[in-house]
Each structure stands twice: as structure tokens, then as C-alpha cells.
Amino acid sequence: MKVRSVPLGPLPATLTRRPDGTMIVRTTARLGEYPKRSTERLAYWAERTPAQPMLAWRRPGDTSGAWETLTYGDAFAAVRRIGQALVDRRLSADRPVAILSGNDRDHLLLSLAAQHVGVTVTPVSPAYSTASRDFAMLKHAMGLLTPGLVFAAAGAAFDKSIEGAVPRDVEVVRSLDSLLAMSPTSAVDRAHDAIRPDTIAKILLTSGSTAVPKGVINTHGMLGSNQAMIAHILPFLAGEPPVLVDWLPWHHTFGGNHNVGLVIHHGGTLYIDEGRPVPGQFAASVKNLREIPTTVYLNVPRGYEELVKAMRTDEVLRRTFFSRMRVLFYAAAALAQHVKDELDELAVQTCGERLILVTGLGATETAPMALCRTWDSHLSVAIGVPVPGVEAKLVPSGDKLEVRVKGPNVTPGYWRQDELTRKAFDDEGFYSFGDSVRFIDPDDINAGFAFDGRLAEDFKLSTGTWVNVGSLRARVIAHFAPLVRDAVITGHDRDEIGMLGVPDVDACRALCQDLPSTAPLSAVSTHPAVAAWMADRLASFAAAGAGSSKHIARAMLLLEPPSLDALEVTDKGSLNQRAMLTRRASLVDELYAGSPRVIVSAALTGTQGRSS
């Protein structure tokens, strides 16, 4: 297949082996100069291209579907006015700005204004306010941050959470009108000039699994250096301001740091996508992508799954999407191989060539880019090598290699959580992801690494055999596609491996020709055709001849999808294995109660059907 030609930054790598078995990997590519204050590029574009749209969005409830825009010139003027209001309130890292509502114009302006005058800002997941009953996570966030100002969009959605979780002595702002009414003085410039690379720009709350979220410190130097790293990876953006249609939440590092930062750093335009990559909520994304020819597409694997599904029957979507596209980028989880393969096929059918999929490895603690692959690979799990300025340390851990990193993009630690900070870094100052990697070619470091799973997810069978969850899960998703869109691997301290499968409802329905299209999932997943298909796939998986650590003996299709509120899935769509196993422990027991290779379709409580 022909590949669309796009210049990407070279990452020539070197490897140094130490006597203790650890290895240091770095690229010889040099990290360029980068902004020391996170709003420097906003000011730059406001002066040079003031009329260029920076942000676009559809007004909720507007049936015309028209896009409203905010230019760089207007954005910077608003940032200075709001900045004056924040300076007057003497806000700081100890009394930061907390933003409870999601992606919109006011969120972005307030966040940029805080950073412009050296005030720390924390965007908080809206789910803590709108999808929770007891607001436990929001209360934890308020106690950890001690904000001096809390912002939430107007409307009733945040009323209960503000009443139940925000301390009474904290100022709550529901509209930016009063802040925008300020006239900036020289105090704004003095506050901006006082910012240093180690000044805290943001505190990002990680989505915890069984624990409460941690507050990851993000400094101005981290944000600036990471944009320089991205600029090296995507050098064509220097002459081609990017156009993005993006839904990724700004309280996460992928959406709020990587994507918003990429747009502003290069003077591009971000169209806020109100859709979500889940069944029933992706239609808005399709509408936007049919209308806006984007130049860079950045999404999580779940987003690509929904995109491919929509493209199968929508020629207008395919043609618009591929017309100006330069690079496809995914992160946050491994992309299923069959999704990558189908995306390639759709691109070739539409425009005669496929596009390079860029990916890598990063975290909230690395702002986020740390490792990246800028070359073509048939492996969706190939993550490349360290980007300029980053050193990777590979530490043997059993039969795996744990990856740790150091660089100007790495956090100094967790806000007011010193013990967690100490545990996250080794004695040389390398941050540990908790992830493992493997060499794609042990004899060629420039072939890069492949993601090899999270160390904390791996477990032992009762026989003492280790199970590599990451690689096994990738094989399972590929083998059981298209009926299984995601899976949780089970078997800790048990005799054999099983899985809880998240079904693709549309694919399951396609097997049930005798059922009406309105049939509930319980009828679909217990249908004999679905059970027979799953039994056949289990048999063929076993026929591959893998040992006990790679053999799936039992499978269960879930009726209840992974829950965001229960932390089973993050806002970005990636599955939380530990939280799923904890919340659905009774289903795991049910899975192992019957005979081997049983197919079970069950809700969260109680078995709905069974077939051997």
C-alpha cells in the first residue's frame, strides 16, 4: 500500500548498557528552544495573526449548527482582562483556580488567563460533579487543592456539587462576565514576567483506580519543553497551522496539554467536538468530521474504533476526513491491530494511499509525550524511542523491562503528597510509568520498542505461571474481533485464564438475523449464534498451541458496559482492569463456577444465560 508522504522528525537512538543490567536509551536529536511561559505562543500569534480563529464551537441548542469562533487577538485580550481579575484576588498555587465544567470557550480563557499571570489552575473532571452521587472525588479534590476560586459553567448541572462539595468560603464564579469587565494594568505584565520554568502552571488530577486521584504538578517548563518535543516529531506544523476536531477532555493531559498546546503553539484552530467515542454518542463527531477537513487527527483507540465503524457506510465522511489529513495519532491505550488494518484499507479505498499512524508512550507526569514512533510500522503496539530531551532507563523486572524516564517534561512530583512522589522516582531521578516494553529487534535499537503491558496488571496462576496481561489482551481483542471490542483478563490465583468481554453490540446483532433490531442486549448476547461464534473462537484460540499463560479457557460477555462513575473506564475511553475486576468480582466467581470453556452472558449481578 502506498503511504502518504509527510515529513516527520528523525529520532536516531543510542543505547548504553550498564554492568547492573539496566540500559539507558536516548536520541541524538537535539531538543530545540522552547517557551518558558506557557502563554508565550498565544501572545505571539495574537500579534502576528490576530484574526486567525483559535477556537470554534457549536452553541448548544442552536439548530442552525453554525460554528462560533474566537480569534487569537480576541483570546489574548480576554486573557489579559481575566488575568487582572485573578491578580487582584491574589490567587496562587496554594489558592489555585479550579474549573469544574468541561471543554468550552470560558474554560479555555480562564485556564490560559491563570497560566498567563502565574496562577495555578486545575481542570477537574466534570464527572466528579455530574455523574457522582456523593461527590466523594470532588470533595477530595477540594481538600487537596484548597482553591481560591472555583468556576463552573452556568446552569443547573453543577448546582448540587457546588452546594455539597465546595467550601462555603471559596468564591464560586458561574460566568466570566465580571472577570472580562476588568481593564488590564501593568500588574498583569509583572505577574507574567515573574513566571519561571519551575512555576506551577497546572495541577492535573489522575483518574485513580481503587485510590483517590493524585495531583500531578505540571510546570511551565514541562509544558513548553513538551511542545518543542512535539514540534520535532511533527515539523510540518511550522508551515501548516493544524486544524483539529477534538473531543478529548481538557482535564486530561492528552486533550488539555498535548492537543490544546499543539494548536496554540502552531497558530492553528481547534474545533470542539461535542461527541464521544461510545455507541450512541459518536454521531456528533461524525457530523463534525464530515464538515471540517482536519489536518491532524488525535484520538484514543476507542475513538478510532467508532470512526472505522462509521466510515464503512459513509463515503462523505471518508472523503472529507482523508482529504487534507497529514497524520493520524493515537495514545492512552494500545490500538487493536484489526482496527489499524481496516483504517488502512479504508484510506486506500478512498484516496489511494494510507497514512502513517504516529503513537508513543506518555503520562500525565510527562506532560505527556516521552517516547514516540515517527516511522511506519505494521505493529499497532510499536511505541518508538525517547523524544529529544528525554532519557529512558530500562530496568529488568523478571522477564520484562520496566521503562522509566527523565527530562524537562517530567513532573517534579505530586501536590502535597510527598510519599507518593518518593515512590514514583528512583534514586537517579527517573520517573517510573509502571509499564514494561520490549525490543522490536534486540539487535537494532532504532527499530524501537513495543508496549509490553502494565506491570501491576500481570498476575500468577495457581500453578505459579506468570500471565502477561498486556500482550494477551491485545491478542484476545484481535482474535475475538469484531464481537469483542475490549476485554478484562481474569485468572489471578486460579487454575486457568478467562476473560470478561465488552461486546460490540452492532457486531453481535449482525449474527442474530431472526431478532428484531430493537431486541435488548440480553437477548442478543444469549442468542445461540453469538454463543456458537464465541465457542468457535475459543476453540481456535486454544488451537494456536499456546501454553497455560496464553490460553483463554473461559469467556463472559457483559451486559452492563464499563462504568465511568465507578472508574472502570477513564474519560478517554481506556479500560481500567483493576477496577473492573474489583467491581465485578461476583461475575468472575460465576465465570469459574462452571465447566471449562463456558460461554456466559451476564449483567453486573446474576447470570442471564450460559452455553458450553
C-alpha positions as CSV (number, residue, x, y, z in Angstrom):
1,M,0.0,0.0,0.0
2,K,1.2,3.5,-0.9
3,V,1.9,5.7,2.2
4,R,1.1,9.4,2.1
5,S,4.4,11.4,2.3
6,V,4.6,13.5,5.3
7,P,7.9,14.8,6.9
8,L,8.3,13.5,10.4
9,G,11.1,14.3,12.8
10,P,14.0,11.8,12.9
11,L,14.8,10.0,16.2
12,P,18.2,8.3,15.9
13,A,18.7,6.4,19.1
14,T,21.6,5.2,21.1
15,L,21.7,2.5,23.8
16,T,24.2,2.3,26.7
17,R,24.3,-1.0,28.7
18,R,25.3,-0.8,32.4
19,P,27.0,-3.5,34.4
20,D,24.0,-3.9,36.6
21,G,21.8,-4.9,33.6
22,T,20.0,-1.6,33.2
23,M,20.1,0.3,29.9
24,I,19.9,4.0,29.0
25,V,18.3,5.0,25.7
26,R,18.3,8.5,24.2
27,T,18.0,10.1,20.8
28,T,20.9,12.1,19.4
29,A,18.3,14.6,18.0
30,R,18.6,17.9,19.9
31,L,15.8,19.5,21.8
32,G,15.2,23.0,20.4
33,E,14.4,26.2,22.3
34,Y,11.0,26.2,23.9
35,P,8.7,28.7,25.6
36,K,9.5,29.2,29.3
37,R,6.0,30.6,29.9
38,S,3.0,28.6,28.6
39,T,1.2,31.6,27.0
40,E,4.1,32.9,25.1
41,R,2.9,31.4,21.8
42,L,-0.6,32.8,22.4
43,A,0.9,36.3,22.6
44,Y,3.0,35.5,19.5
45,W,0.0,34.6,17.3
46,A,-2.2,37.4,18.7
47,E,0.4,39.8,17.4
48,R,1.1,38.1,14.0
49,T,-2.3,36.6,13.1
50,P,-4.9,38.3,15.3
51,A,-7.8,37.4,13.0
52,Q,-7.0,33.7,12.8
53,P,-9.6,31.6,14.6
54,M,-8.1,29.8,17.6
55,L,-11.2,28.0,18.8
56,A,-14.5,27.1,17.3
57,W,-17.6,25.5,18.8
58,R,-21.3,25.0,18.1
59,R,-23.6,26.8,20.5
60,P,-25.8,24.3,22.4
61,G,-29.4,24.4,21.3
62,D,-28.6,26.4,18.1
63,T,-30.5,24.4,15.4
64,S,-28.6,26.2,12.6
65,G,-25.5,24.2,13.5
66,A,-23.3,27.3,12.8
67,W,-19.8,27.5,14.3
68,E,-18.9,30.3,16.6
69,T,-15.2,31.3,16.7
70,L,-12.7,33.0,19.0
71,T,-9.7,34.6,17.3
72,Y,-6.1,34.8,18.7
73,G,-6.4,38.5,19.0
74,D,-9.6,38.4,21.0
75,A,-8.4,35.5,23.1
76,F,-5.3,37.2,24.2
77,A,-7.1,40.4,25.0
78,A,-9.6,38.4,27.1
79,V,-6.8,36.5,28.8
80,R,-5.2,39.8,30.0
81,R,-8.5,41.1,31.3
82,I,-9.3,37.9,33.2
83,G,-5.6,37.8,34.3
84,Q,-6.1,41.2,36.0
85,A,-9.1,39.8,38.0
86,L,-7.0,36.9,39.1
87,V,-4.1,39.0,40.2
88,D,-6.5,41.2,42.2
89,R,-7.6,38.1,44.1
90,R,-4.1,37.2,45.0
91,L,-4.5,33.6,43.8
92,S,-1.6,31.2,43.8
93,A,-0.5,27.6,43.9
94,D,-1.8,27.4,47.4
95,R,-5.1,29.0,46.4
96,P,-5.5,28.0,42.7
97,V,-8.3,28.2,40.2
98,A,-10.4,25.0,40.0
99,I,-12.5,24.5,36.9
100,L,-15.4,22.0,37.2
101,S,-17.0,22.2,33.8
102,G,-15.9,20.7,30.5
103,N,-14.5,22.0,27.2
104,D,-15.8,25.3,26.2
105,R,-14.7,28.9,25.4
106,D,-14.8,30.1,29.1
107,H,-12.9,27.1,30.3
108,L,-10.1,27.7,27.9
109,L,-9.9,31.5,28.5
110,L,-9.9,31.1,32.3
111,S,-7.2,28.4,32.1
112,L,-5.0,30.5,29.8
113,A,-5.5,33.6,31.9
114,A,-4.4,31.8,35.1
115,Q,-1.3,30.5,33.4
116,H,-0.6,33.9,31.9
117,V,-0.3,35.5,35.3
118,G,1.4,32.6,37.1
119,V,-1.7,31.4,38.9
120,T,-2.0,27.6,39.1
121,V,-5.1,26.1,37.5
122,T,-6.7,22.7,37.9
123,P,-9.4,21.4,35.5
124,V,-11.5,18.9,37.4
125,S,-13.3,16.0,35.7
126,P,-17.0,17.1,35.2
127,A,-17.9,13.5,36.1
128,Y,-16.9,14.3,39.7
129,S,-19.7,16.8,39.8
130,T,-22.4,15.5,37.4
131,A,-22.0,11.7,37.5
132,S,-21.4,11.2,41.2
133,R,-24.0,10.8,43.9
134,D,-21.9,11.6,47.0
135,F,-19.3,13.9,45.3
136,A,-16.5,12.0,47.1
137,M,-13.9,12.6,44.4
138,L,-14.8,16.3,44.2
139,K,-14.6,16.7,48.0
140,H,-11.1,15.0,47.8
141,A,-10.1,17.4,45.1
142,M,-11.2,20.5,47.0
143,G,-9.3,19.3,50.1
144,L,-6.2,18.6,48.2
145,L,-6.2,21.8,46.2
146,T,-7.7,24.4,48.6
147,P,-8.8,26.5,45.7
148,G,-9.3,30.3,46.0
149,L,-11.7,30.4,43.1
150,V,-14.0,27.7,41.6
151,F,-15.5,28.1,38.2
152,A,-18.4,26.1,36.7
153,A,-20.5,26.8,33.7
154,A,-23.9,28.4,34.3
155,G,-26.9,26.1,34.5
156,A,-28.2,23.6,37.0
157,A,-25.8,20.7,36.2
158,F,-23.3,21.9,38.8
159,D,-25.6,23.3,41.5
160,K,-25.7,20.2,43.7
161,S,-22.0,19.5,43.5
162,I,-21.1,23.1,44.4
163,E,-23.5,23.0,47.3
164,G,-22.3,19.6,48.5
165,A,-18.5,19.8,48.0
166,V,-17.2,23.3,47.6
167,P,-16.3,25.0,50.9
168,R,-18.6,28.0,51.7
169,D,-15.7,30.4,52.0
170,V,-14.4,29.7,48.4
171,E,-15.5,32.2,45.7
172,V,-17.7,30.5,43.0
173,V,-17.9,32.0,39.5
174,R,-20.6,30.8,37.1
175,S,-19.9,33.4,34.3
176,L,-16.8,35.2,33.1
177,D,-18.6,38.4,32.5
178,S,-17.4,40.1,35.7
179,L,-13.8,39.0,35.1
180,L,-13.9,40.1,31.5
181,A,-15.0,43.5,32.6
182,M,-11.6,44.3,34.1
183,S,-9.0,46.6,32.4
184,P,-5.5,45.1,32.5
185,T,-2.8,47.0,34.2
186,S,1.0,46.7,34.4
187,A,0.4,44.2,37.3
188,V,-0.6,41.6,34.6
189,D,2.8,42.1,32.9
190,R,4.7,42.0,36.1
191,A,3.0,38.8,37.1
192,H,3.7,37.3,33.7
193,D,7.4,38.3,33.8
194,A,7.8,36.7,37.2
195,I,7.0,33.2,35.8
196,R,9.9,30.8,35.7
197,P,10.2,27.3,34.1
198,D,9.6,25.7,37.5
199,T,6.5,27.8,38.2
200,I,3.4,25.6,38.6
201,A,1.1,26.0,35.6
202,K,-1.4,23.2,36.3
203,I,-2.2,20.5,38.8
204,L,-3.8,17.6,36.9
205,L,-5.7,15.0,38.8
206,T,-5.0,11.5,37.6
207,S,-8.0,9.2,37.4
208,G,-7.3,6.8,40.2
209,S,-8.3,3.1,40.1
210,T,-9.0,1.9,43.7
211,A,-7.4,5.0,45.2
212,V,-8.3,8.7,45.1
213,P,-6.7,10.8,42.4
214,K,-3.2,12.2,42.7
215,G,-2.4,15.9,41.9
216,V,0.3,15.9,39.3
217,I,2.3,19.1,39.2
218,N,2.7,20.5,35.7
219,T,5.2,23.4,35.4
220,H,5.5,26.0,32.7
221,G,8.9,24.4,31.7
222,M,7.2,20.9,31.3
223,L,4.5,22.3,29.0
224,G,6.9,24.4,26.9
225,S,9.5,21.6,26.5
226,N,6.8,19.1,25.6
227,Q,5.6,21.3,22.8
228,A,9.1,21.6,21.5
229,M,9.3,17.8,21.5
230,I,6.0,17.5,19.6
231,A,7.3,20.2,17.1
232,H,10.3,18.0,16.4
233,I,8.0,15.0,15.8
234,L,5.6,16.9,13.5
235,P,7.9,19.5,11.9
236,F,5.5,20.2,9.0
237,L,3.2,22.1,11.5
238,A,5.7,25.0,11.5
239,G,4.4,25.9,8.0
240,E,0.9,24.3,8.2
241,P,-1.1,25.5,11.2
242,P,-3.1,22.5,12.3
243,V,-6.9,22.1,12.1
244,L,-8.3,19.8,14.8
245,V,-11.7,18.4,15.5
246,D,-11.2,17.2,19.0
247,W,-13.4,15.9,21.9
248,L,-10.6,14.9,24.3
249,P,-11.3,16.4,27.8
250,W,-9.1,19.3,28.9
251,H,-8.7,17.9,32.5
252,H,-6.6,15.1,31.0
253,T,-3.1,15.6,29.7
254,F,-3.8,14.3,26.2
255,G,-6.6,16.8,25.4
256,G,-5.6,19.7,27.7
257,N,-1.8,19.7,27.3
258,H,-1.0,17.9,24.1
259,N,-3.8,18.9,21.8
260,V,-4.7,22.4,23.0
261,G,-1.0,23.1,23.3
262,L,-0.2,21.8,19.8
263,V,-2.9,24.1,18.3
264,I,-1.8,27.2,20.1
265,H,1.9,26.6,19.7
266,H,1.5,26.4,15.9
267,G,-1.3,29.0,15.5
268,G,-3.9,26.5,14.4
269,T,-7.6,26.1,15.0
270,L,-9.4,23.7,17.4
271,Y,-13.0,22.8,16.7
272,I,-14.6,21.5,19.9
273,D,-16.2,18.1,19.2
274,E,-19.2,17.6,21.4
275,G,-19.4,13.9,20.5
276,R,-17.9,11.0,22.4
277,P,-16.4,7.7,21.2
278,V,-19.1,5.5,22.6
279,P,-22.1,3.9,21.0
280,G,-24.9,6.3,20.6
281,Q,-22.8,9.4,21.2
282,F,-20.5,9.4,18.2
283,A,-23.0,10.8,15.7
284,A,-22.0,14.4,16.7
285,S,-18.4,13.5,15.9
286,V,-19.3,12.1,12.5
287,K,-21.3,15.3,11.7
288,N,-18.3,17.5,12.6
289,L,-15.7,15.3,10.8
290,R,-18.0,15.3,7.7
291,E,-17.9,19.1,7.7
292,I,-14.4,20.1,8.8
293,P,-11.4,18.7,6.8
294,T,-8.9,18.2,9.6
295,T,-5.2,18.1,9.1
296,V,-4.2,16.1,12.2
297,Y,-6.4,13.6,14.0
298,L,-5.6,12.7,17.6
299,N,-7.7,10.2,19.5
300,V,-7.7,7.3,21.8
301,P,-8.2,3.8,20.3
302,R,-11.9,3.7,21.2
303,G,-12.3,6.8,19.0
304,Y,-10.7,5.0,16.1
305,E,-12.9,2.0,16.6
306,E,-16.0,4.2,16.3
307,L,-14.5,6.1,13.4
308,V,-13.8,3.0,11.4
309,K,-17.3,1.7,12.1
310,A,-18.9,5.0,10.8
311,M,-16.6,5.1,7.7
312,R,-17.8,1.7,6.5
313,T,-21.1,3.2,5.3
314,D,-20.3,6.9,5.0
315,E,-18.5,7.9,1.8
316,V,-18.8,11.7,2.6
317,L,-17.1,11.1,5.9
318,R,-14.3,9.2,4.3
319,R,-13.6,11.7,1.6
320,T,-13.7,14.7,3.9
321,F,-11.6,13.0,6.6
322,F,-8.8,11.9,4.3
323,S,-8.8,15.0,2.0
324,R,-6.3,17.1,4.0
325,M,-5.2,14.7,6.6
326,R,-1.5,14.6,7.2
327,V,-1.0,12.5,10.3
328,L,-3.1,10.2,12.5
329,F,-2.1,9.9,16.1
330,Y,-3.4,7.7,18.9
331,A,-2.4,7.3,22.6
332,A,-3.7,6.4,26.0
333,A,-4.0,2.7,25.1
334,A,-3.0,0.2,22.5
335,L,-4.8,0.2,19.2
336,A,-6.3,-3.1,18.2
337,Q,-4.5,-4.5,15.2
338,H,-7.7,-5.2,13.3
339,V,-8.7,-1.5,13.7
340,K,-5.4,-0.3,12.3
341,D,-5.7,-2.7,9.4
342,E,-9.2,-1.6,8.5
343,L,-8.3,2.0,8.8
344,D,-5.5,1.4,6.3
345,E,-7.9,-0.3,3.9
346,L,-10.5,2.5,4.1
347,A,-7.8,5.1,3.4
348,V,-6.5,3.2,0.3
349,Q,-10.1,2.8,-1.0
350,T,-10.8,6.5,-0.5
351,C,-7.7,8.3,-1.6
352,G,-5.3,5.6,-2.9
353,E,-2.9,5.7,0.0
354,R,-2.8,5.1,3.7
355,L,-1.5,7.4,6.4
356,I,1.2,6.9,9.0
357,L,-0.1,6.2,12.4
358,V,2.0,8.0,15.0
359,T,1.9,6.9,18.6
360,G,4.1,6.6,21.6
361,L,4.2,6.4,25.4
362,G,3.5,9.1,27.8
363,A,1.7,10.0,31.0
364,T,0.2,12.9,33.0
365,E,3.6,13.0,34.7
366,T,5.4,13.6,31.4
367,A,3.2,16.4,30.1
368,P,2.6,13.9,28.2
369,M,5.0,12.9,25.4
370,A,8.0,10.9,26.3
371,L,8.5,8.1,23.7
372,C,7.3,8.3,20.1
373,R,7.3,6.4,16.9
374,T,7.6,8.6,13.8
375,W,8.1,5.8,11.2
376,D,5.7,3.4,9.6
377,S,5.1,0.1,11.4
378,H,2.6,-2.7,10.8
379,L,2.6,-3.2,14.6
380,S,0.0,-1.1,16.4
381,V,1.8,-1.6,19.8
382,A,5.1,-0.2,18.5
383,I,5.8,3.0,20.5
384,G,9.2,4.1,19.2
385,V,12.1,5.6,21.2
386,P,12.6,8.6,23.5
387,V,11.9,12.1,22.1
388,P,14.6,14.8,22.2
389,G,15.5,15.8,25.7
390,V,14.2,12.6,27.3
391,E,16.3,9.7,28.6
392,A,14.7,6.3,29.1
393,K,16.0,3.8,31.6
394,L,15.2,0.2,31.1
395,V,15.3,-1.9,34.3
396,P,15.0,-5.7,34.2
397,S,11.9,-6.9,36.1
398,G,11.6,-10.6,36.0
399,D,11.4,-11.5,32.3
400,K,10.3,-7.9,31.4
401,L,11.9,-4.5,31.0
402,E,10.4,-1.7,33.1
403,V,10.7,1.7,31.5
404,R,11.5,4.9,33.4
405,V,12.2,8.4,32.1
406,K,13.9,11.7,32.9
407,G,13.7,15.0,31.2
408,P,12.5,18.7,31.3
409,N,8.9,17.4,30.6
410,V,8.8,15.2,33.8
411,T,6.9,16.4,36.8
412,P,8.7,17.3,40.0
413,G,6.1,15.3,41.9
414,Y,2.6,15.2,43.3
415,W,1.0,18.2,45.0
416,R,1.0,17.8,48.8
417,Q,1.7,14.1,48.5
418,D,5.4,13.7,49.3
419,E,5.3,9.9,50.0
420,L,3.7,9.3,46.6
421,T,6.4,11.5,45.0
422,R,9.2,9.5,46.6
423,K,7.7,6.2,45.4
424,A,7.4,7.4,41.8
425,F,11.1,8.2,41.3
426,D,14.2,6.1,41.6
427,D,17.5,7.2,43.2
428,E,18.6,8.7,39.9
429,G,15.5,10.8,39.5
430,F,13.9,8.6,36.8
431,Y,10.1,8.6,36.9
432,S,8.5,5.1,36.7
433,F,5.5,4.7,34.5
434,G,4.7,1.2,35.9
435,D,4.9,0.0,32.2
436,S,7.1,-2.5,30.5
437,V,8.5,-2.5,27.0
438,R,10.2,-5.0,24.7
439,F,12.7,-4.6,21.9
440,I,11.1,-5.0,18.5
441,D,14.6,-6.0,17.2
442,P,17.1,-6.8,20.0
443,D,19.9,-6.1,17.5
444,D,18.6,-2.7,16.4
445,I,17.7,0.0,18.9
446,N,16.4,2.1,16.1
447,A,13.6,-0.4,15.5
448,G,12.3,1.0,18.8
449,F,10.2,-0.6,21.5
450,A,6.8,-2.2,21.7
451,F,4.5,-1.7,24.7
452,D,4.5,-4.9,26.8
453,G,1.8,-4.2,29.4
454,R,1.4,-2.7,32.8
455,L,3.5,-4.4,35.5
456,A,0.7,-4.0,38.1
457,E,-1.8,-5.9,35.9
458,D,0.3,-9.0,35.4
459,F,-0.6,-11.9,37.8
460,K,0.2,-15.5,38.6
461,L,-2.0,-18.6,38.0
462,S,-2.3,-21.0,40.9
463,T,0.5,-23.0,39.2
464,G,2.9,-20.1,39.7
465,T,2.9,-19.3,36.0
466,W,3.0,-15.5,35.2
467,V,0.4,-14.1,32.8
468,N,1.4,-11.1,30.7
469,V,-1.9,-9.3,30.7
470,G,-1.0,-6.5,28.2
471,S,0.2,-8.8,25.3
472,L,-2.5,-11.4,26.0
473,R,-5.3,-8.8,26.0
474,A,-4.1,-7.4,22.6
475,R,-4.2,-11.0,21.1
476,V,-7.6,-11.6,22.6
477,I,-9.1,-8.4,21.1
478,A,-7.6,-9.1,17.7
479,H,-8.8,-12.8,17.8
480,F,-12.3,-12.1,19.0
481,A,-13.0,-9.1,16.8
482,P,-15.5,-7.9,15.9
483,L,-17.8,-9.3,18.6
484,V,-15.5,-8.3,21.5
485,R,-14.3,-4.7,21.5
486,D,-12.4,-4.8,24.8
487,A,-11.6,-7.4,27.4
488,V,-10.5,-7.8,31.0
489,I,-8.2,-10.8,31.7
490,T,-9.0,-12.9,34.7
491,G,-7.3,-15.8,36.5
492,H,-5.3,-14.4,39.4
493,D,-4.5,-17.4,41.7
494,R,-6.8,-19.6,39.6
495,D,-6.0,-22.7,37.5
496,E,-6.7,-21.1,34.1
497,I,-7.2,-17.8,32.3
498,G,-10.6,-16.3,31.5
499,M,-11.9,-13.0,30.2
500,L,-14.7,-10.6,30.7
501,G,-15.6,-9.4,27.2
502,V,-17.1,-6.0,26.4
503,P,-19.3,-6.8,23.4
504,D,-19.7,-4.8,20.2
505,V,-23.5,-4.6,20.2
506,D,-23.8,-4.0,16.4
507,A,-21.5,-6.9,15.5
508,C,-23.4,-9.2,17.8
509,R,-26.8,-8.1,16.3
510,A,-25.5,-8.9,12.9
511,L,-25.3,-12.6,13.8
512,C,-28.9,-12.6,15.1
513,Q,-30.8,-12.4,11.9
514,D,-34.0,-13.7,13.5
515,L,-34.1,-11.0,16.1
516,P,-35.7,-7.6,15.6
517,S,-33.3,-4.6,15.5
518,T,-34.9,-3.4,18.8
519,A,-34.1,-6.6,20.7
520,P,-32.4,-5.9,24.0
521,L,-28.7,-6.8,24.5
522,S,-29.7,-9.6,26.9
523,A,-31.5,-11.3,24.0
524,V,-28.6,-10.6,21.6
525,S,-25.8,-11.8,23.8
526,T,-27.6,-15.0,24.8
527,H,-28.5,-15.8,21.3
528,P,-27.3,-19.3,20.1
529,A,-25.5,-17.8,17.1
530,V,-23.4,-15.5,19.4
531,A,-22.7,-18.4,21.8
532,A,-21.6,-20.6,18.9
533,W,-19.4,-17.9,17.4
534,M,-17.7,-17.3,20.7
535,A,-17.2,-21.1,21.3
536,D,-15.7,-21.4,17.9
537,R,-13.3,-18.5,18.6
538,L,-12.3,-20.0,22.0
539,A,-11.5,-23.3,20.3
540,S,-9.4,-21.7,17.5
541,F,-7.6,-19.6,20.2
542,A,-6.7,-22.8,22.0
543,A,-5.7,-24.5,18.8
544,A,-2.9,-22.0,18.4
545,G,-1.0,-24.2,20.8
546,A,0.0,-21.5,23.4
547,G,0.9,-22.6,26.9
548,S,-1.2,-22.0,30.0
549,S,-0.1,-18.4,30.3
550,K,-1.6,-17.6,26.9
551,H,-4.6,-19.8,26.7
552,I,-8.1,-18.4,27.3
553,A,-10.3,-21.2,28.8
554,R,-13.4,-19.2,29.8
555,A,-15.3,-16.2,28.5
556,M,-18.1,-14.0,29.6
557,L,-19.9,-11.3,27.6
558,L,-21.0,-8.4,29.8
559,L,-24.4,-6.8,29.6
560,E,-23.5,-3.7,31.7
561,P,-20.9,-1.6,29.9
562,P,-17.9,-0.3,31.8
563,S,-18.8,2.5,34.2
564,L,-17.2,5.9,34.1
565,D,-18.5,6.8,37.6
566,A,-17.2,3.5,39.0
567,L,-13.8,4.3,37.5
568,E,-14.0,1.2,35.3
569,V,-13.2,3.4,32.3
570,T,-11.4,6.7,32.1
571,D,-12.8,9.8,30.4
572,K,-10.5,8.9,27.5
573,G,-12.2,5.5,27.0
574,S,-9.4,3.2,28.2
575,L,-10.4,0.2,30.4
576,N,-9.3,0.0,34.0
577,Q,-8.5,-3.7,34.5
578,R,-8.2,-3.5,38.3
579,A,-11.4,-1.5,38.9
580,M,-13.3,-3.9,36.6
581,L,-12.1,-6.9,38.5
582,T,-12.9,-5.4,41.8
583,R,-16.4,-4.2,41.0
584,R,-17.3,-7.4,39.1
585,A,-15.7,-9.9,41.5
586,S,-19.0,-11.9,41.7
587,L,-19.1,-12.3,37.9
588,V,-15.5,-13.6,38.0
589,D,-16.6,-16.1,40.6
590,E,-19.5,-17.0,38.3
591,L,-17.2,-17.4,35.3
592,Y,-15.1,-20.0,37.2
593,A,-18.1,-21.9,38.7
594,G,-18.9,-24.0,35.6
595,S,-17.2,-26.3,33.3
596,P,-14.1,-25.2,31.2
597,R,-14.7,-23.1,28.1
598,V,-18.1,-22.0,29.3
599,I,-19.7,-19.0,27.5
600,V,-21.6,-16.8,29.8
601,S,-23.5,-13.6,29.2
602,A,-24.2,-11.8,32.3
603,A,-25.2,-8.5,33.8
604,L,-23.4,-7.0,36.8
605,T,-25.3,-9.2,39.1
606,G,-26.7,-12.6,38.2
607,T,-26.2,-14.8,35.2
608,Q,-28.5,-14.3,32.2
609,G,-27.5,-17.3,30.1
610,R,-25.0,-20.0,29.7
611,S,-23.7,-22.2,26.9
612,S,-20.9,-24.8,26.8
